[in-house]
Amino acid sequence: MEVYENAASNLVGDGTWTEKGSSLCQKNAEEVVTFISSINKVILAIELNPETFGLLMLNNYSTFQNQYTYLVDCAGNVLCSNKTNIYDWGDVVTKGMEKGVRRYEFNWDNKDYFACRQYNGLTGWETYSVVSTDDFFPQAKRLREAIMGLVLLAMLAAGVGIFILSYTFTRPIGRLKNAMKQVEAGDFDIQVESKTHDEIGMLIQSFNYMVSRLRQLIMEVYQQKLAQKNAELTALQAQINPHFLYNTLDSINWMLIEKGEWEISDVVVSLGDILKYSLHGEEMLVLFEEELKYIESYLCIQKNRLEDRLTVQIEIDEEAKLCFVPKLILQPIVENAILHGIEKKKEMGRIQIQAIVREGTLEIRVTDDGIGMQPDRLMRFRESIMSDEISGKHIGMRNVHRRIQLHFGEAYGLKIDSEWQKGTTVTILLPVEEVDQAKEVTEDENRNCR
């Protein structure tokens, strides 16, 4: 009662609160907190269970889920707490507050905490709040973990993407590398498959074209060398001492002149000119003017053989005479016109030889008015000329066509047209500009051979 009387006599305002202590009304009861007031010199004492009373107050202070909040009376006694267990850092907090610091951070058991206090002027008590720094933003940890997970997932996706992109580039390059090694080993039939149209696809297409072109050029060179070897072999097999042949023909010619056999003499002279042209010189290209002299000698022999059944008309531009042509290209064509055109005709026949330079191309036409060819036979004849066979019919004309293409490319060669009972025309197409260069190459090769 002395405590209550002293509190009532020193009352400031409507009332005051006492420290936590024994109950006046109930013996052997738990400690209580008492509110004391004075009304007309009557002391009013209200005893309250500190736990119940404190929880009512602490509910307004608990903001975070894992926040520790407790009330301390004026004597420093803990009246109540929202948690049944208060760690040993309760004393640490209290001592920190005694220094006059209302807010500060401390570390306990390797974990950071934030502490603050609030003074209640009505009761004189203080409310202490302690919360872990991780609980200020309870979703921060989950957010951090989510961010880390997204970063790891993004890095994994980027790694997979880089691997796929790298594989997309390196795989075709690897196949191209292996194909190059096969080409280096001599396999020119290799082709790299590519379904893309990007830079690597274009590179693969260029590589395939290059290999195809190399294979084509190798075949052309091989066929050209093979044809040259065959020609050399044939020439060796048919080789006759030119001086012996010329002397013999000259002796026969003088014998015919003494007997007045002028026509036969002309034939012998023409035959000598033909043999001289065929065997003399190593040039593969000659002036078209020289080729004309050779074919005139050949026609002289044929006219004497056929007598009045053959007439010849030659129309050559002056520019065409100065062009270079492969040697011995007219004789097989003229011979074919006589054998298969003129001789099978009952009446007199005519052969016309024309040459003109047009748009950088030398066009030589050999036309006869013989029996001609029907469409099916003309088709077979063209196929025979264009084939690569080394035997069969029309070997001479096929040889001329192949020699021209091997020299100047597939854009040049023979063109054959015929009409039944009207005649046949064979056109020889040769380049004018490239022939001069080929002539220089041929002369260089001949000098190297010598």
Disulfide bonds with the S-S distance in Angstrom:
none
